[in-house]
Amino acid sequence: MKFAHFSHVWGKAAMTPAARYEQLWRELELCDRFGFDFSFCVEHHFGPLESWMPTPAVYCASAAAHTRQMRPGPMGFVAGLYDPIRIAEEIAVLDNVSGGRLEVGMVSGIVPSYFAGYGADFARRKEHLIEAVALLKVATASDGPFDFEGPFHRYRRLMLSVRPLQKPHPPLWISTRDPELLPWMARNGINATYVFLFPRREAAKRYADYLRQWREAGHPHKPRIGYWMIVYVDETDERAIATARPHIVEAGRRFLNAEPFDVPFEEQHRRLAEFFDRRGEPGEAEIFRQLLNFDYLFERDLVFVGSPETVAAKIRAAAAEGCFNTLFCEMNFGDLAEVDLMRSIRLFGEQVMPRLRDYEPF
């Protein structure tokens, strides 16, 4: 198993964005000290009640400056909001800034307001994602000027002024459980991630096919499959539950504000659940409906909360059920006090990770 510090960079009413970012760097410094493998952040826009991270390239540069071992990355660039050559240039510079530690996540994007705000093409967002990956591969494989023609962009005799340290480019991840994208990702050696909202048993079926297709493609190593989860560790189960409960509920409330709606919050919540029903995903719709119900989430291990022994056991069981080998730990959520946050990171690093380092779910 490997472990990532993962952050939405939730907005906090008692903090300015500047203070929130300073806290984030303190988190990463502590995680780096305890041997976390990765640090990732989201790219979210126009939702100050939810996330304060619209610029993942800035995150990656600062994360690299505050750590020595962890591999930072976006999770991920919303490909359809960029000219893809810009993503390639950002990746090349960030890989050098980080000393060759960069990981690169991309996403197609699921929040329509992000695309509307940028005047971007939401309907064809998956095609934009595939084009961005194809352009990156061409640009980084070329020693001199290159040409590229995709469905949306055409380039003639361009050349990257800075080339990535990692050859041909840093490792790629895409956050998706889309059955149409996963075979393409497996063929192209792209790691995958998914979130706790997608039921693990359903995810395991899709990722079993992805693993088979990865092996058939002949890649020399296993893929990394990431799983995003809120994590809180304390000295005892009782103390962990009492401390985390209100902040997990608040995190759910902020998560539901990722898409601005001019309707009451309850109506917004209902609409989002119905969106997954319409997509034919009743399991995800049910989790969405219960997103503010701590007991529902806790009893079904949709949050990892407890003592080090309890959390390690929950992670092991969930990884076997859900076919993931990298845990994306959202450790700063709601309005959790920094003293509790840092204790949780320390206990996780000292007592949870060592119990799972040698565990291989697949």
C-alpha positions as CSV (number, residue, x, y, z in Angstrom):
1,M,0.0,0.0,0.0
2,K,1.0,3.6,-0.6
3,F,-0.5,6.7,0.9
4,A,-1.2,10.2,-0.3
5,H,-2.1,13.4,1.6
6,F,-5.1,14.6,-0.4
7,S,-6.7,18.0,0.0
8,H,-9.7,19.9,-1.3
9,V,-8.2,22.8,0.6
10,W,-11.6,23.4,2.2
11,G,-12.4,27.0,2.9
12,K,-12.6,27.8,6.6
13,A,-14.6,30.7,8.0
14,A,-12.1,31.5,10.7
15,M,-9.1,31.6,8.3
16,T,-8.0,33.8,5.4
17,P,-6.9,31.9,2.3
18,A,-3.4,33.0,3.0
19,A,-3.6,31.4,6.5
20,R,-5.2,28.3,5.1
21,Y,-2.4,27.8,2.6
22,E,0.2,28.2,5.4
23,Q,-1.6,25.5,7.4
24,L,-1.6,23.3,4.3
25,W,2.2,23.5,4.0
26,R,2.6,22.6,7.7
27,E,0.4,19.5,7.0
28,L,2.6,18.5,4.1
29,E,5.8,19.0,6.0
30,L,4.6,16.7,8.7
31,C,3.3,14.1,6.2
32,D,6.7,14.2,4.5
33,R,8.5,13.6,7.8
34,F,6.3,10.5,8.4
35,G,6.8,9.0,4.9
36,F,3.7,9.7,3.0
37,D,4.3,8.8,-0.7
38,F,2.3,11.5,-2.5
39,S,0.5,14.8,-2.0
40,F,-2.4,15.8,-4.3
41,C,-4.9,18.6,-4.5
42,V,-8.1,19.2,-6.5
43,E,-8.8,21.9,-9.1
44,H,-12.1,23.4,-8.2
45,H,-13.5,26.8,-9.2
46,F,-16.1,29.4,-8.3
47,G,-17.2,27.7,-5.0
48,P,-15.8,29.7,-2.0
49,L,-18.0,27.7,0.4
50,E,-16.2,24.5,-0.8
51,S,-12.6,24.7,-2.0
52,W,-9.9,27.4,-2.1
53,M,-7.8,25.6,-4.8
54,P,-8.4,26.7,-8.4
55,T,-4.7,26.6,-9.3
56,P,-3.1,23.2,-8.8
57,A,0.2,24.3,-10.5
58,V,0.7,26.7,-7.6
59,Y,0.0,24.0,-5.1
60,C,2.5,21.6,-6.8
61,A,5.3,24.2,-6.7
62,S,4.7,25.1,-3.1
63,A,4.3,21.5,-2.0
64,A,7.6,20.7,-3.7
65,A,9.3,23.6,-1.8
66,H,8.0,22.4,1.6
67,T,8.8,18.7,1.2
68,R,11.8,16.5,0.3
69,Q,10.4,13.0,-0.4
70,M,6.7,13.1,-1.2
71,R,5.7,13.3,-4.8
72,P,3.3,16.2,-5.4
73,G,0.7,16.5,-8.1
74,P,-2.6,17.9,-9.3
75,M,-5.6,15.5,-9.0
76,G,-6.2,16.8,-11.4
77,F,-5.9,19.4,-14.1
78,V,-9.5,19.8,-15.6
79,A,-8.3,19.2,-19.1
80,G,-11.1,20.9,-20.9
81,L,-10.4,24.3,-19.2
82,Y,-6.9,24.5,-20.8
83,D,-5.2,24.7,-24.1
84,P,-3.4,21.3,-23.9
85,I,0.0,22.8,-24.8
86,R,-0.3,24.9,-21.6
87,I,-0.7,21.7,-19.5
88,A,2.3,20.2,-21.2
89,E,4.4,23.3,-20.4
90,E,3.2,23.4,-16.8
91,I,4.1,19.7,-16.3
92,A,7.6,20.1,-17.7
93,V,8.4,23.1,-15.4
94,L,6.8,21.6,-12.3
95,D,8.7,18.3,-12.8
96,N,12.0,20.4,-12.8
97,V,10.9,22.5,-9.8
98,S,10.1,19.4,-7.8
99,G,13.4,17.7,-8.7
100,G,11.7,15.0,-10.8
101,R,9.0,14.2,-8.1
102,L,5.9,15.3,-10.0
103,E,2.9,13.0,-10.5
104,V,0.3,14.3,-13.0
105,G,-3.4,13.8,-12.5
106,M,-6.0,14.9,-15.1
107,V,-9.8,14.8,-15.0
108,S,-12.5,15.3,-17.6
109,G,-14.6,17.3,-15.0
110,I,-18.1,16.7,-13.7
111,V,-19.1,20.2,-12.5
112,P,-20.8,22.2,-15.4
113,S,-20.3,25.6,-13.7
114,Y,-16.6,25.3,-14.1
115,F,-16.9,25.0,-17.9
116,A,-19.6,27.7,-18.2
117,G,-17.3,30.1,-16.3
118,Y,-14.5,29.5,-18.7
119,G,-16.7,29.3,-21.8
120,A,-15.5,25.7,-22.2
121,D,-17.1,22.7,-23.8
122,F,-18.7,20.5,-21.1
123,A,-20.4,18.1,-23.5
124,R,-17.1,17.0,-25.1
125,R,-15.0,17.1,-22.0
126,K,-13.8,13.4,-22.3
127,E,-12.5,14.1,-25.8
128,H,-10.6,17.1,-24.5
129,L,-9.0,14.9,-21.8
130,I,-7.9,12.3,-24.3
131,E,-6.5,15.0,-26.6
132,A,-4.5,16.6,-23.7
133,V,-2.9,13.2,-22.9
134,A,-2.1,12.6,-26.5
135,L,-0.5,16.0,-26.9
136,L,1.6,15.5,-23.8
137,K,2.9,12.2,-25.1
138,V,3.9,13.8,-28.5
139,A,5.4,16.9,-27.0
140,T,7.6,15.1,-24.4
141,A,8.6,12.4,-26.9
142,S,10.0,14.9,-29.4
143,D,13.6,16.1,-29.2
144,G,12.9,18.9,-31.5
145,P,9.9,20.7,-33.1
146,F,6.8,18.6,-33.3
147,D,3.4,18.8,-35.1
148,F,0.1,17.7,-33.6
149,E,-3.4,17.6,-34.8
150,G,-6.3,16.7,-32.5
151,P,-10.0,17.1,-32.6
152,F,-9.8,20.6,-31.0
153,H,-6.2,21.9,-31.4
154,R,-3.6,21.9,-34.1
155,Y,0.0,22.8,-33.7
156,R,2.9,23.2,-36.2
157,R,6.6,23.1,-35.3
158,L,6.3,23.8,-31.6
159,M,9.0,22.8,-29.2
160,L,8.9,22.7,-25.4
161,S,11.4,25.2,-24.0
162,V,11.7,23.1,-20.8
163,R,11.5,19.3,-20.9
164,P,10.5,17.1,-17.9
165,L,13.2,15.5,-15.8
166,Q,11.2,12.2,-15.8
167,K,11.3,10.5,-19.2
168,P,9.3,10.7,-21.2
169,H,7.0,12.4,-18.8
170,P,5.9,12.1,-15.1
171,P,3.5,9.2,-14.2
172,L,-0.1,9.9,-15.2
173,W,-3.3,9.4,-13.3
174,I,-6.9,10.0,-14.2
175,S,-9.7,10.1,-11.6
176,T,-12.5,8.1,-13.2
177,R,-14.5,4.9,-13.0
178,D,-15.9,5.4,-16.5
179,P,-16.0,2.0,-18.2
180,E,-15.3,3.7,-21.5
181,L,-12.2,5.4,-20.4
182,L,-10.6,2.6,-18.3
183,P,-9.6,0.3,-21.2
184,W,-7.9,3.2,-22.9
185,M,-6.1,4.1,-19.6
186,A,-5.0,0.5,-19.2
187,R,-3.5,0.4,-22.7
188,N,-1.7,3.7,-22.1
189,G,-0.3,2.9,-18.7
190,I,-2.4,5.6,-16.8
191,N,-3.1,5.1,-13.1
192,A,-6.7,5.4,-11.9
193,T,-8.5,6.8,-8.9
194,Y,-12.0,6.9,-7.6
195,V,-13.9,8.4,-4.6
196,F,-15.8,6.8,-1.8
197,L,-19.1,7.9,-3.3
198,F,-18.8,5.0,-5.8
199,P,-19.6,1.8,-4.0
200,R,-16.5,-0.3,-3.6
201,R,-18.1,-3.6,-4.7
202,E,-19.1,-2.0,-8.0
203,A,-15.7,-0.4,-8.4
204,A,-14.0,-3.7,-7.9
205,K,-15.7,-5.2,-10.9
206,R,-14.6,-2.3,-13.2
207,Y,-11.0,-2.3,-11.8
208,A,-10.7,-6.0,-12.2
209,D,-11.2,-5.5,-15.9
210,Y,-8.8,-2.6,-15.9
211,L,-6.1,-4.7,-14.2
212,R,-6.6,-7.5,-16.7
213,Q,-6.3,-5.0,-19.6
214,W,-3.2,-3.5,-18.0
215,R,-1.5,-6.9,-17.8
216,E,-2.5,-7.7,-21.4
217,A,-0.8,-4.4,-22.5
218,G,2.5,-5.7,-21.1
219,H,3.4,-2.9,-18.7
220,P,6.4,-3.8,-16.5
221,H,4.7,-2.8,-13.2
222,K,1.4,-2.8,-11.5
223,P,-0.9,0.2,-11.8
224,R,-1.7,2.4,-8.9
225,I,-5.4,2.6,-8.1
226,G,-6.2,5.4,-5.7
227,Y,-9.2,5.7,-3.4
228,W,-10.2,9.1,-1.8
229,M,-11.4,8.9,1.8
230,I,-11.8,11.1,4.8
231,V,-9.4,9.8,7.5
232,Y,-9.2,10.7,11.2
233,V,-7.1,8.9,13.8
234,D,-7.0,9.4,17.5
235,E,-5.9,7.6,20.6
236,T,-9.2,5.7,21.0
237,D,-12.2,4.9,18.8
238,E,-14.5,6.9,21.2
239,R,-12.3,10.0,21.1
240,A,-11.9,9.8,17.3
241,I,-15.7,9.5,16.7
242,A,-16.5,12.4,19.0
243,T,-13.9,14.7,17.5
244,A,-14.5,13.9,13.8
245,R,-18.3,13.6,13.7
246,P,-19.2,17.3,13.4
247,H,-16.4,18.1,11.0
248,I,-17.2,15.2,8.6
249,V,-20.8,16.4,8.4
250,E,-19.6,19.9,7.7
251,A,-17.2,18.6,5.0
252,G,-20.1,16.9,3.4
253,R,-22.1,20.2,3.4
254,R,-19.2,22.0,1.8
255,F,-18.7,19.2,-0.8
256,L,-22.3,19.7,-1.8
257,N,-21.5,23.3,-2.5
258,A,-19.0,22.5,-5.2
259,E,-21.7,23.2,-7.8
260,P,-23.4,26.6,-7.1
261,F,-27.2,26.5,-7.1
262,D,-29.6,29.4,-6.7
263,V,-31.9,27.1,-4.7
264,P,-32.1,26.1,-1.0
265,F,-29.5,23.7,0.2
266,E,-31.9,20.8,0.7
267,E,-33.1,21.2,-2.9
268,Q,-29.5,21.3,-4.1
269,H,-28.8,18.1,-2.2
270,R,-31.8,16.3,-3.7
271,R,-30.9,17.4,-7.2
272,L,-27.4,16.0,-6.9
273,A,-28.6,12.6,-5.7
274,E,-31.1,12.5,-8.6
275,F,-28.3,13.2,-11.0
276,F,-26.7,9.9,-10.2
277,D,-30.1,8.1,-10.3
278,R,-30.5,9.4,-13.9
279,R,-27.0,8.1,-14.7
280,G,-28.1,4.6,-13.6
281,E,-26.0,4.6,-10.5
282,P,-28.3,4.0,-7.6
283,G,-25.6,3.0,-5.2
284,E,-23.8,6.4,-5.6
285,A,-27.2,8.2,-5.4
286,E,-27.8,6.5,-2.0
287,I,-24.4,7.5,-0.6
288,F,-25.1,11.1,-1.8
289,R,-28.4,11.2,0.0
290,Q,-26.7,10.1,3.2
291,L,-23.7,12.4,2.8
292,L,-24.6,14.4,6.0
293,N,-25.4,11.3,8.0
294,F,-22.2,10.5,10.0
295,D,-23.6,7.2,11.4
296,Y,-24.5,5.9,7.9
297,L,-21.0,6.7,6.6
298,F,-19.2,5.4,9.7
299,E,-21.1,2.1,9.9
300,R,-20.4,1.3,6.3
301,D,-16.7,2.3,6.4
302,L,-17.3,5.3,4.1
303,V,-15.1,7.3,6.4
304,F,-12.0,5.8,8.2
305,V,-12.3,7.0,11.8
306,G,-10.9,5.4,14.9
307,S,-7.8,4.3,16.8
308,P,-4.7,3.3,14.8
309,E,-5.6,-0.3,15.1
310,T,-9.2,0.3,14.0
311,V,-8.3,2.5,11.0
312,A,-5.6,0.1,9.8
313,A,-8.1,-2.8,9.9
314,K,-10.8,-0.7,8.0
315,I,-8.3,0.2,5.3
316,R,-7.1,-3.3,4.8
317,A,-10.7,-4.6,4.5
318,A,-11.8,-1.8,2.2
319,A,-8.8,-2.2,-0.1
320,A,-9.5,-5.9,-0.6
321,E,-13.2,-5.1,-1.3
322,G,-12.6,-2.1,-3.5
323,C,-9.4,-3.1,-5.4
324,F,-7.2,-0.1,-4.5
325,N,-3.6,0.0,-3.5
326,T,-3.2,3.7,-2.8
327,L,-5.2,5.6,-0.2
328,F,-5.9,9.3,-0.7
329,C,-6.2,10.6,2.8
330,E,-8.3,13.7,3.2
331,M,-7.1,14.6,6.8
332,N,-8.1,18.3,7.1
333,F,-11.8,18.5,6.8
334,G,-14.6,20.7,8.1
335,D,-13.3,23.0,10.9
336,L,-11.0,20.4,12.5
337,A,-8.6,22.1,14.9
338,E,-5.0,22.1,13.9
339,V,-3.9,20.3,17.1
340,D,-6.3,17.4,16.3
341,L,-5.3,17.4,12.6
342,M,-1.6,17.1,13.4
343,R,-2.2,14.4,16.0
344,S,-4.2,12.4,13.4
345,I,-1.4,12.8,10.9
346,R,1.2,11.7,13.4
347,L,-0.7,8.7,14.6
348,F,-1.5,7.7,11.0
349,G,2.2,8.0,10.0
350,E,3.6,6.2,13.1
351,Q,1.0,3.5,13.7
352,V,-1.3,3.0,10.7
353,M,1.0,3.1,7.7
354,P,3.6,0.6,9.1
355,R,0.8,-2.0,9.5
356,L,-0.1,-1.7,5.8
357,R,3.1,-1.1,4.0
358,D,3.6,-4.7,3.0
359,Y,-0.1,-5.4,2.2
360,E,-0.8,-5.9,-1.5
361,P,-4.5,-6.0,-2.3
362,F,-3.8,-7.3,-5.9
